[in-house]
Amino acid sequence: MERTRRATAWFIDAGLVGAVASGLAVLTFHRISALFTEVPGLATRGALDLLASRGDVLDASRSFGGSLWDRSVLYVEQGLVLLVLAAFLYQWGCVALLGRTLGKGLVGLRVGPVPPRRAARRAAAATAVDLVLFAVACVLLVEGRIVLSVLVWAAAVAVLLLNALFVLAPGRRSLADRAAGTTVTGARLSRPGATAPGRTSSGSN
């Protein structure tokens, strides 16, 4: 039962972050699409580069295509940074102010103790485990570092599995809880602040 509640809480929180990721993906797509409305201006610059290069068509075309690609990559990277920041602020704000994320609250779990500084440490660790390595892998992929991207993806999956093993280990404390010195306990939704009997356990994020 406790494992089911923790898993449910994690999926709810991950779903919320996924919704933010979808919104940022749409925004990034529109930003990249808008680049093509600037193509005439970029083409003019490309023509000027062509004249300045004394007819070196290949060099001018590289400059033109490289400008579009570099800006597209920049927009993708900005979207990933915003996603990581949003995930951190969600974890930190909810735990510092409410003692629980939305997912944990819905299944009757809470985090403690949670002074703001400790909540920030926990949020940073949870975000790193759940998201940061995957974001870094995506950045490496769009920058063309495919082998390194695959290695980082593998490391991200390994860290996620390691976190799950810590949750299943005695004490049931995730990597984020161990980093911040917090625990996750059961709490009755009808009696805020009360904890359910049984052993202390940790959430998966």
N, C-alpha and C positions, 0 to 999 in steps of 0.2 A: 504493500500500500504506500509506504513512504517513498519507495523508488518510483512508483507511478506518479506520485504528486510532484516529485522533483523533475521527472522527465516532462510532465505536462507543463510545469512552470517554465522550463527551458525552452520548449517548443513555442509557447505563447510569446515569450520575450524575443526569441529568434524570429518569429513571425512579424513582430512589430518592427524589428530592425530590417527585416526583409522588405516590408512595405516602404520604409524610408529609402532603402536601396533601389527599389523599383522607381520611386519618384525621382531620385537623383539620376537614374539611368535615362529616364525620359528627358529630364532637363539637359543632360549631357548630349543626348542624341540631337535635340533641337539646337543646342549650341554649335555642334559640329555641322549640322545641316545648314545653319546660318552662314557658315564659312563660304558656302558656294554662292551666296548672294554677293560676296565680296570678290568673287573670282575676277570680274572685270578690272578691279583695282589691282589685284595681284598680277593679272596678266599684263597690265600696263607697266608694273614694276619689273616683270619678267622681260618685257620688250626693252626697257631701259637698260636692264642688265645685259641683254643681248648686244645692244649697241656699244655699251661700255666694254664688253669683252671682245669687240672687233670680230664679230661673227661666230663666236664659239657657241653654237646652238646647244650642244650637249651640256655644257656648264650652266647655261641660262635655264635650261629645262630642269636640271637637278635643283637649282635654287628655287624655282617655281613650285615644283612638287614637294620639295623639302619643307617649304614654308607651311603648306597645307598640313602635311603630316605632323610636323612639330607642334603646331597649334592644336591639332586633334588629340595628340598624345597628352598635351598639357591639360586639356579639358577633362580627359579621362582621369588623370592623376588628381586633379582638383576635386572631382566627384568622389574618388576613393578617400581622400583626406577628409572631406566633409562627412562621409559615412562613418569613418572611425571616430571623428569628433562627436557626431550625434549619438553613437552607441555609448561612448564614454559618459556624455552628459546625462543620458537616460539612466544608466546604471548609478552614477553618482547622485544625481538629483533625487531619484526615487528612494535609494537606500538612506541617504543623509536626511531627507525630510520625512519619509514615511516608514523607514525601516524595512522596506520590501519593494521589489519591482512589481509591476502590474501582474506578471505571471505568478509570482510567489503569493501575492495578495489573493488572487482568485482561487488558489488551491489551499490557502490557509497556512502559509509559511512566512517567517520573518527572519531578518538578519540581525545579529547583535554580537557585541556592542558596536554602535555605529556613530562615533563622533565624526564630524565632517572630514577631518584629515584621514582618518582610517577608511571612511567610505570612499574617498578619492583613491586611496591605495588599492582598495578592493576593486573599484571600477576600472582602474588602469590594468590590473592583472586580468580581470574577466574579459575586457576588451582585447587584450593581447592574445589570450588563449582562443577566443572565439572568432576573432576577425583580423587582427593586424597582420599575421603571417599570410593569410589568404590575400589581403590587399597588396602586400608587398609582392607576392607571386604574380598578381595581375599586372602590377606596374612593370615588373621585369618582362612579362610576356609582351606587353604593348611596345616596350622598348627594344624588342627583338632578342632578348637574352633567354632563349627558349630552354636551354639546358639548366641554367641557374633557376629559372622559373619553376621547372618541374621539381628540382631539388627542394625548393622552398615550399611548394605545394605538399610534397611528401612530409616535410618537417611539420607543416601545419596540421596535417592529418594525425601525425604521431603525437603531437602535443594535445590534440583534442582527445585522442584515445587514452593518453596518460592521465588527463584530467578525469576522464570517466573512471579509470582504475582507482584514482585517489578517492573518488566519491564512494566507490564500492568497498574500499579498505576500511578497517576498524577506525572509528571516529568519523567516517563519512564526511571528510572535509575536502572541498575542491582546492585546486591550486590557488584560486583567488582568495579563498578563506584562509589558507595557510599563509599566504603572502601578507594578508591584512590582519591576521589574528582574530577573525570573526567566525561565527558559527551560524547555521541556519536551523531554526527550531520550528516545530509545529505550533500554530496559534489558531484558536477558534475565531472564526470570522465574526461571530455574534458578540464576542467579548474582546475588543481590541486590547492588546497588551498582555492577555493571558496566554500561557503556553500549554500545549497539550502534553499529557504525561507521556513518558517514553524517553528513549535516549536522544541525545542531540545529534543532528545530522546536518549535512551541508548540501547546498544546491549545486547544480552542475555548472553554474556561471556566477 
